[in-house]
Amino acid sequence: MDQAEFASVLEAARVGADWAWSRLYADLAPPVLGYLRTRGAAEPEDLLGEVFLQLARNLPNFSGDYGGFRSWVFGIAYHRVIDERRYRALRPTDPGDVPESSDVQNDPADLAAESLTTAAIVALLGTLTAGQRDVLLLRIVAGLTIDEVATVMGKRVGAVKALQRRGVRELRQRIDGVPLDARSPVARVR
């Protein structure tokens, strides 16, 4: 979405135009949902609804460009995940709460392969510090710039770059099993 289109969609959404909300949802829901899933949200679809509910409540207060808007939305998602984790820590889960599968059309072998891949990725991300994991997810899944990630996380740009560099280096070491030379161009991330 370019800046001119964003400005018209934003103004229309502020006055409640359904087409504008559909456009914002279509543009933002997939990457936000991916971010929530990768962060380990228990009910990512429910959390996505909460993100858009808060977005609707606070939209009149937003001012800025499209990049700032994406940062703002992912900031809401970032804080919602933190809130959900705090809530889950205070309220233990009931072992009887087994989610029902709505994926009856997929082949079990395909589901197993997807789960293994997802499980491996989540396990690798779990080896990182929380800061490194958040930076990489916001950069890769959400597609935010370094500046936008810094805004979302409330950190300096240099700190975000350092977290990203260390996180990528750690992942490469885990995947390859070989320590990387810090001076190697492969170890550098811009």
Summary of the structure (lengths in Angstrom):
residues: 190
radius of gyration: 18.6
end to end distance: 24.6
largest distance: 55.5
contacts: 483
relative contact order: 0.10
helix: 72%
strand: 0%
